[in-house]
Amino acid sequence: EPRTAAPRVPETRSVVEIAIDDARAALHGRARTEAPEVPSPIQAAIGRANDAVTRARDGNDVPHAAHAPTAPHAPRERPAAFEMPRNNHKNDNHRNNNHGSPEPTRDGPPGDIDLVKALLEGGDLQAAALRVLRHHLGTADVRFLADARPGEEAAVSSERAALRQAPVAAADRRFGVLVSATLDEATLSAWSQWLSHWLQLEASHEELRRLAWTDELTGAGNRRAFERLLADSIATARRERRALSLMFFDIDDFKKYNDEFGHDAGDQVLRETVELLRSSIRRGDHVFRIGGDEFVVLFCDASGPRAGGNGIPESVEDVARRFQKAVCDLRFPQLGLEGPGTISISAGLAAFPWDGHDAASLLRHADLLAIESKRAGKNVITFGPGARRFVEGSDA
Protein backbone atom coordinates (compact mmCIF):
# COMPACT_ATOMS: atom_id res chain seq x y z
CA GLU A 1 0.00 0.00 0.00
CA PRO A 2 1.53 3.38 -0.99
CA ARG A 3 2.96 5.44 1.81
CA THR A 4 1.86 9.02 2.32
CA ALA A 5 5.35 10.50 2.70
CA ALA A 6 7.66 10.28 -0.30
CA PRO A 7 11.02 8.75 0.66
CA ARG A 8 14.20 10.68 0.20
CA VAL A 9 17.59 9.46 -0.93
CA PRO A 10 20.24 9.93 1.80
CA GLU A 11 22.86 12.57 1.17
CA THR A 12 25.92 11.21 -0.59
CA ARG A 13 29.34 10.36 0.74
CA SER A 14 32.58 10.18 -1.18
CA VAL A 15 34.43 6.92 -1.80
CA VAL A 16 37.21 8.15 0.50
CA GLU A 17 34.75 8.71 3.34
CA ILE A 18 33.22 5.28 2.87
CA ALA A 19 36.62 3.56 2.84
CA ILE A 20 37.89 5.41 5.93
CA ASP A 21 34.69 4.77 7.88
CA ASP A 22 34.50 1.05 7.07
CA ALA A 23 38.23 0.42 7.51
CA ARG A 24 38.39 2.08 10.92
CA ALA A 25 35.23 0.30 12.08
CA ALA A 26 36.65 -3.06 10.97
CA LEU A 27 40.03 -2.48 12.62
CA HIS A 28 38.79 -1.13 15.95
CA GLY A 29 35.41 -2.85 16.22
CA ARG A 30 33.63 0.46 16.63
CA ALA A 31 30.17 1.38 15.33
CA ARG A 32 30.06 3.22 12.02
CA THR A 33 28.49 6.22 13.72
CA GLU A 34 31.66 6.89 15.71
CA ALA A 35 33.77 9.61 14.12
CA PRO A 36 37.28 8.38 13.19
CA GLU A 37 40.26 10.39 14.33
CA VAL A 38 41.37 11.94 11.06
CA PRO A 39 42.44 15.41 9.94
CA SER A 40 39.75 18.05 10.34
CA PRO A 41 38.58 18.47 6.67
CA ILE A 42 37.85 14.77 6.36
CA GLN A 43 36.51 14.69 9.95
CA ALA A 44 33.88 17.27 9.04
CA ALA A 45 32.80 15.36 5.93
CA ILE A 46 32.55 12.08 7.82
CA GLY A 47 30.56 13.83 10.53
CA ARG A 48 27.97 14.82 7.95
CA ALA A 49 27.84 11.25 6.68
CA ASN A 50 27.41 9.94 10.22
CA ASP A 51 24.47 12.30 10.70
CA ALA A 52 22.85 10.78 7.61
CA VAL A 53 23.36 7.28 9.00
CA THR A 54 21.83 8.30 12.33
CA ARG A 55 18.80 9.76 10.57
CA ALA A 56 18.51 6.57 8.55
CA ARG A 57 18.46 4.44 11.69
CA ASP A 58 15.62 6.57 13.04
CA GLY A 59 13.64 5.82 9.88
CA ASN A 60 13.52 9.44 8.70
CA ASP A 61 15.64 9.36 5.58
CA VAL A 62 14.98 6.22 3.58
CA PRO A 63 12.47 4.25 1.52
CA HIS A 64 10.31 1.79 3.56
CA ALA A 65 12.00 3.03 6.75
CA ALA A 66 15.11 1.05 5.80
CA HIS A 67 18.40 2.95 5.91
CA ALA A 68 19.71 3.18 2.36
CA PRO A 69 23.42 3.37 1.65
CA THR A 70 24.72 6.59 0.23
CA ALA A 71 26.20 7.05 -3.22
CA PRO A 72 28.94 9.12 -4.85
CA HIS A 73 28.38 10.95 -8.08
CA ALA A 74 29.71 10.88 -11.54
CA PRO A 75 29.42 9.36 -16.66
CA ARG A 76 29.50 5.76 -18.63
CA GLU A 77 30.73 4.75 -21.95
CA ARG A 78 32.22 1.50 -22.95
CA PRO A 79 35.55 2.26 -24.62
CA ALA A 80 35.43 1.38 -28.30
CA ALA A 81 39.18 1.26 -28.64
CA PHE A 82 41.91 -0.32 -26.53
CA GLU A 83 40.94 -1.48 -23.05
CA MET A 84 43.28 -2.95 -20.47
CA PRO A 85 42.45 -6.61 -19.80
CA ARG A 86 41.08 -7.20 -16.30
CA ASN A 87 41.65 -10.02 -13.86
CA ASN A 88 38.01 -9.99 -12.78
CA HIS A 89 35.64 -10.56 -15.68
CA LYS A 90 32.07 -9.40 -15.46
CA ASN A 91 29.34 -11.95 -16.09
CA ASP A 92 27.01 -10.34 -18.60
CA ASN A 93 24.16 -12.54 -17.39
CA HIS A 94 24.18 -10.66 -14.09
CA ARG A 95 23.28 -7.43 -15.86
CA ASN A 96 19.63 -8.47 -16.19
CA ASN A 97 19.41 -11.01 -13.39
CA ASN A 98 15.69 -11.49 -12.85
CA HIS A 99 15.74 -14.26 -10.27
CA GLY A 100 18.37 -13.29 -7.77
CA SER A 101 21.96 -12.15 -7.53
CA PRO A 102 25.42 -13.65 -6.97
CA GLU A 103 26.73 -14.33 -3.52
CA PRO A 104 28.05 -11.31 -1.57
CA THR A 105 31.75 -10.59 -2.02
CA ARG A 106 32.47 -10.36 1.71
CA ASP A 107 31.12 -11.55 5.05
CA GLY A 108 28.19 -9.72 6.60
CA PRO A 109 25.33 -7.79 4.98
CA PRO A 110 26.06 -6.06 1.64
CA GLY A 111 26.92 -2.37 1.82
CA ASP A 112 28.88 0.53 0.38
CA ILE A 113 32.20 -1.29 0.62
CA ASP A 114 30.93 -3.98 -1.79
CA LEU A 115 30.01 -1.31 -4.33
CA VAL A 116 33.39 0.41 -4.01
CA LYS A 117 35.16 -2.93 -4.37
CA ALA A 118 33.18 -3.82 -7.51
CA LEU A 119 33.95 -0.41 -8.99
CA LEU A 120 37.69 -0.47 -8.31
CA GLU A 121 38.26 -4.13 -9.20
CA GLY A 122 36.14 -4.24 -12.35
CA GLY A 123 33.38 -6.37 -10.80
CA ASP A 124 29.68 -6.28 -11.62
CA LEU A 125 28.52 -3.04 -10.02
CA GLN A 126 24.87 -3.53 -11.01
CA ALA A 127 24.72 -6.94 -9.32
CA ALA A 128 26.40 -5.54 -6.19
CA ALA A 129 23.98 -2.60 -6.12
CA LEU A 130 20.97 -4.92 -6.40
CA ARG A 131 22.24 -6.97 -3.45
CA VAL A 132 22.47 -3.82 -1.35
CA LEU A 133 19.09 -2.56 -2.51
CA ARG A 134 17.30 -5.86 -1.84
CA HIS A 135 18.93 -6.18 1.56
CA HIS A 136 17.77 -2.75 2.70
CA LEU A 137 14.25 -3.18 1.29
CA GLY A 138 13.95 -6.67 2.72
CA THR A 139 12.59 -8.11 -0.53
CA ALA A 140 13.90 -9.68 -3.73
CA ASP A 141 11.00 -8.24 -5.71
CA VAL A 142 13.00 -5.51 -7.39
CA ARG A 143 14.94 -5.77 -10.61
CA PHE A 144 17.01 -3.57 -12.88
CA LEU A 145 16.21 -3.94 -16.58
CA ALA A 146 17.97 -2.38 -19.53
CA ASP A 147 15.89 -0.38 -21.99
CA ALA A 148 14.35 -2.26 -24.89
CA ARG A 149 16.40 -2.57 -28.06
CA PRO A 150 15.05 -1.08 -31.32
CA GLY A 151 12.14 -3.16 -32.57
CA GLU A 152 11.42 -4.76 -29.18
CA GLU A 153 9.64 -1.83 -27.53
CA ALA A 154 6.09 -3.20 -27.94
CA ALA A 155 6.90 -6.67 -26.63
CA VAL A 156 8.85 -5.32 -23.67
CA SER A 157 6.14 -2.78 -22.82
CA SER A 158 3.52 -5.54 -22.77
CA GLU A 159 5.70 -7.76 -20.59
CA ARG A 160 6.23 -5.00 -18.02
CA ALA A 161 2.65 -3.66 -18.06
CA ALA A 162 1.80 -5.11 -14.65
CA LEU A 163 4.98 -3.84 -13.02
CA ARG A 164 5.68 -0.51 -11.39
CA GLN A 165 8.65 1.19 -13.05
CA ALA A 166 11.08 4.00 -12.27
CA PRO A 167 13.65 5.22 -14.81
CA VAL A 168 17.31 5.01 -13.78
CA ALA A 169 18.90 8.05 -15.40
CA ALA A 170 21.43 10.77 -14.68
CA ALA A 171 22.18 13.95 -16.64
CA ASP A 172 21.74 13.03 -20.32
CA ARG A 173 22.29 9.30 -19.78
CA ARG A 174 19.55 6.74 -19.27
CA PHE A 175 20.64 3.34 -17.94
CA GLY A 176 17.35 1.44 -17.75
CA VAL A 177 14.46 1.00 -15.31
CA LEU A 178 13.93 -0.33 -11.81
CA VAL A 179 10.82 -2.54 -11.68
CA SER A 180 8.76 -4.28 -9.00
CA ALA A 181 5.31 -5.82 -8.62
CA THR A 182 4.96 -4.97 -4.93
CA LEU A 183 6.96 -1.83 -4.11
CA ASP A 184 5.26 1.55 -4.43
CA GLU A 185 6.32 4.08 -7.04
CA ALA A 186 7.79 6.53 -4.53
CA THR A 187 10.11 3.87 -3.13
CA LEU A 188 11.19 2.76 -6.60
CA SER A 189 11.80 6.36 -7.61
CA ALA A 190 14.00 7.08 -4.60
CA TRP A 191 16.08 3.95 -5.11
CA SER A 192 16.36 4.56 -8.85
CA GLN A 193 17.99 7.91 -8.03
CA TRP A 194 20.40 6.15 -5.68
CA LEU A 195 21.26 3.55 -8.32
CA SER A 196 21.72 6.19 -11.02
CA HIS A 197 24.45 7.89 -8.93
CA TRP A 198 26.42 4.65 -8.72
CA LEU A 199 26.03 3.88 -12.42
CA GLN A 200 27.06 7.42 -13.29
CA LEU A 201 30.14 7.01 -11.09
CA GLU A 202 30.95 3.76 -12.88
CA ALA A 203 30.61 5.53 -16.23
CA SER A 204 33.06 8.24 -15.14
CA HIS A 205 35.47 5.63 -13.83
CA GLU A 206 35.36 3.72 -17.13
CA GLU A 207 35.95 6.89 -19.14
CA LEU A 208 38.91 7.91 -17.00
CA ARG A 209 40.28 4.40 -17.28
CA ARG A 210 39.97 4.55 -21.07
CA LEU A 211 41.77 7.88 -21.22
CA ALA A 212 44.53 6.57 -18.94
CA TRP A 213 45.35 3.58 -21.18
CA THR A 214 44.45 4.73 -24.71
CA ASP A 215 46.18 6.83 -27.34
CA GLU A 216 43.56 9.45 -28.12
CA LEU A 217 44.51 9.91 -31.80
CA THR A 218 44.49 6.29 -32.96
CA GLY A 219 42.60 4.37 -30.29
CA ALA A 220 45.56 2.03 -29.79
CA GLY A 221 46.94 1.37 -26.34
CA ASN A 222 49.39 4.02 -25.12
CA ARG A 223 52.88 3.51 -23.72
CA ARG A 224 51.61 3.21 -20.15
CA ALA A 225 49.27 0.41 -21.18
CA PHE A 226 52.02 -1.28 -23.18
CA GLU A 227 54.52 -1.32 -20.33
CA ARG A 228 51.99 -2.69 -17.88
CA LEU A 229 50.57 -5.35 -20.19
CA LEU A 230 54.01 -6.45 -21.40
CA ALA A 231 55.24 -6.97 -17.84
CA ASP A 232 52.08 -8.92 -16.96
CA SER A 233 52.28 -11.00 -20.15
CA ILE A 234 55.92 -11.91 -19.57
CA ALA A 235 55.13 -12.94 -16.00
CA THR A 236 52.33 -15.17 -17.31
CA ALA A 237 54.52 -16.62 -20.08
CA ARG A 238 57.28 -17.37 -17.58
CA ARG A 239 54.83 -19.01 -15.18
CA GLU A 240 53.21 -21.10 -17.93
CA ARG A 241 56.52 -21.80 -19.68
CA ARG A 242 55.45 -20.54 -23.09
CA ALA A 243 56.80 -18.11 -25.65
CA LEU A 244 55.75 -14.51 -26.31
CA SER A 245 56.52 -12.36 -29.38
CA LEU A 246 56.81 -8.60 -29.77
CA MET A 247 57.04 -6.59 -33.01
CA PHE A 248 58.38 -3.03 -32.98
CA PHE A 249 57.87 -0.97 -36.15
CA ASP A 250 57.63 2.55 -37.50
CA ILE A 251 56.36 4.01 -40.77
CA ASP A 252 59.13 4.58 -43.31
CA ASP A 253 59.73 8.25 -44.14
CA PHE A 254 56.73 9.31 -42.09
CA LYS A 255 58.08 12.84 -41.66
CA LYS A 256 57.41 13.61 -45.32
CA TYR A 257 53.65 13.21 -44.87
CA ASN A 258 53.65 15.89 -42.21
CA ASP A 259 56.02 18.13 -44.19
CA GLU A 260 54.34 17.79 -47.59
CA PHE A 261 50.67 17.42 -46.70
CA GLY A 262 50.37 18.80 -43.15
CA HIS A 263 49.87 17.18 -39.78
CA ASP A 264 46.22 16.36 -40.44
CA ALA A 265 47.31 14.13 -43.31
CA GLY A 266 49.97 12.55 -41.12
CA ASP A 267 47.38 11.87 -38.42
CA GLN A 268 45.20 10.17 -41.01
CA VAL A 269 48.07 7.87 -41.99
CA LEU A 270 48.54 6.90 -38.32
CA ARG A 271 44.85 6.22 -37.79
CA GLU A 272 44.48 4.08 -40.91
CA THR A 273 47.63 2.15 -40.07
CA VAL A 274 46.20 1.22 -36.67
CA GLU A 275 42.83 0.26 -38.17
CA LEU A 276 44.60 -1.96 -40.69
CA LEU A 277 46.71 -3.52 -37.96
CA ARG A 278 43.63 -4.29 -35.87
CA SER A 279 42.12 -6.17 -38.79
CA SER A 280 45.33 -8.18 -39.22
CA ILE A 281 46.19 -9.32 -35.70
CA ARG A 282 44.53 -12.15 -33.80
CA ARG A 283 41.87 -11.74 -31.14
CA GLY A 284 44.23 -11.96 -28.16
CA ASP A 285 46.99 -9.76 -29.63
CA HIS A 286 47.38 -6.06 -28.81
CA VAL A 287 48.58 -2.95 -30.65
CA PHE A 288 50.15 0.10 -28.98
CA ARG A 289 51.37 3.48 -30.14
CA ILE A 290 54.42 4.30 -28.02
CA GLY A 291 55.81 7.30 -29.95
CA GLY A 292 55.10 9.61 -32.89
CA ASP A 293 55.04 6.93 -35.60
CA GLU A 294 56.36 4.09 -33.46
CA PHE A 295 54.14 1.11 -32.73
CA VAL A 296 54.41 -2.18 -30.89
CA VAL A 297 52.36 -5.32 -31.43
CA LEU A 298 52.26 -7.77 -28.55
CA PHE A 299 51.52 -11.26 -29.86
CA CYS A 300 50.08 -13.09 -26.87
CA ASP A 301 47.10 -14.90 -28.39
CA ALA A 302 47.29 -18.50 -27.23
CA SER A 303 43.92 -19.55 -28.66
CA GLY A 304 44.96 -20.40 -32.20
CA PRO A 305 43.25 -19.12 -35.37
CA ARG A 306 41.30 -15.92 -35.82
CA ALA A 307 37.52 -16.02 -35.78
CA GLY A 308 36.29 -16.87 -39.26
CA GLY A 309 39.52 -18.54 -40.23
CA ASN A 310 39.96 -21.98 -41.75
CA GLY A 311 40.86 -23.66 -38.46
CA ILE A 312 44.61 -23.62 -39.08
CA PRO A 313 46.46 -21.69 -36.34
CA GLU A 314 48.23 -18.61 -37.67
CA SER A 315 51.84 -18.05 -36.75
CA VAL A 316 53.20 -14.70 -35.68
CA GLU A 317 55.12 -14.53 -38.94
CA ASP A 318 51.90 -15.05 -40.96
CA VAL A 319 50.26 -12.15 -39.16
CA ALA A 320 53.29 -9.86 -39.51
CA ARG A 321 53.73 -10.58 -43.22
CA ARG A 322 50.03 -10.07 -43.93
CA PHE A 323 50.11 -6.71 -42.18
CA GLN A 324 53.27 -5.66 -44.04
CA LYS A 325 51.66 -6.42 -47.39
CA ALA A 326 48.41 -4.71 -46.47
CA VAL A 327 50.30 -1.52 -45.50
CA CYS A 328 52.00 -1.47 -48.90
CA ASP A 329 48.60 -1.78 -50.59
CA LEU A 330 47.09 1.16 -48.70
CA ARG A 331 45.84 4.08 -50.79
CA PHE A 332 45.49 7.61 -49.48
CA PRO A 333 43.57 9.59 -52.12
CA GLN A 334 43.08 12.41 -49.65
CA LEU A 335 46.86 12.91 -49.77
CA GLY A 336 47.00 13.03 -53.53
CA LEU A 337 49.20 9.92 -53.63
CA GLU A 338 49.24 7.74 -56.72
CA GLY A 339 48.65 4.02 -56.41
CA PRO A 340 49.83 1.52 -53.80
CA GLY A 341 53.34 0.98 -52.56
CA THR A 342 53.79 4.43 -51.07
CA ILE A 343 53.49 3.45 -47.41
CA SER A 344 55.83 0.87 -45.90
CA ILE A 345 57.08 -0.18 -42.48
CA SER A 346 60.40 -1.30 -41.03
CA ALA A 347 59.99 -3.76 -38.19
CA GLY A 348 61.84 -5.96 -35.76
CA LEU A 349 60.34 -9.06 -34.20
CA ALA A 350 61.75 -10.51 -30.97
CA ALA A 351 60.59 -13.43 -28.83
CA PHE A 352 60.65 -14.15 -25.12
CA PRO A 353 62.62 -15.82 -23.59
CA TRP A 354 65.27 -16.17 -26.31
CA ASP A 355 65.66 -12.53 -27.40
CA GLY A 356 65.00 -10.91 -24.02
CA HIS A 357 64.49 -12.11 -20.48
CA ASP A 358 62.33 -9.19 -19.33
CA ALA A 359 60.21 -6.35 -20.72
CA ALA A 360 63.06 -3.84 -21.16
CA SER A 361 65.47 -6.25 -22.87
CA LEU A 362 62.77 -7.65 -25.18
CA LEU A 363 61.68 -4.18 -26.35
CA ARG A 364 65.29 -3.07 -26.76
CA HIS A 365 66.10 -6.09 -28.93
CA ALA A 366 63.01 -5.55 -31.13
CA ASP A 367 63.98 -1.87 -31.54
CA LEU A 368 67.52 -2.81 -32.65
CA LEU A 369 66.09 -5.29 -35.15
CA ALA A 370 63.86 -2.54 -36.59
CA ILE A 371 66.95 -0.37 -37.05
CA GLU A 372 68.55 -3.24 -38.98
CA SER A 373 65.45 -3.28 -41.22
CA LYS A 374 65.98 0.42 -41.97
CA ARG A 375 69.59 -0.19 -42.86
CA ALA A 376 68.56 -3.07 -45.12
CA GLY A 377 66.57 -0.72 -47.35
CA LYS A 378 63.27 -0.31 -45.44
CA ASN A 379 60.02 -2.21 -45.96
CA VAL A 380 61.68 -5.13 -44.15
CA ILE A 381 60.82 -7.24 -41.10
CA THR A 382 63.92 -8.52 -39.31
CA PHE A 383 63.45 -11.54 -37.04
CA GLY A 384 65.65 -12.06 -34.03
CA PRO A 385 67.26 -15.48 -33.49
CA GLY A 386 64.66 -16.36 -30.90
CA ALA A 387 61.77 -15.07 -33.01
CA ARG A 388 62.93 -17.06 -36.02
CA ARG A 389 63.25 -20.13 -33.84
CA PHE A 390 59.75 -19.51 -32.49
CA VAL A 391 57.98 -18.97 -35.82
CA GLU A 392 59.60 -22.04 -37.32
CA GLY A 393 57.98 -24.03 -34.51
CA SER A 394 61.04 -25.76 -33.09
CA ASP A 395 60.24 -24.59 -29.54
CA ALA A 396 56.63 -23.46 -29.76
Disulfide bonds with the S-S distance in Angstrom:
none
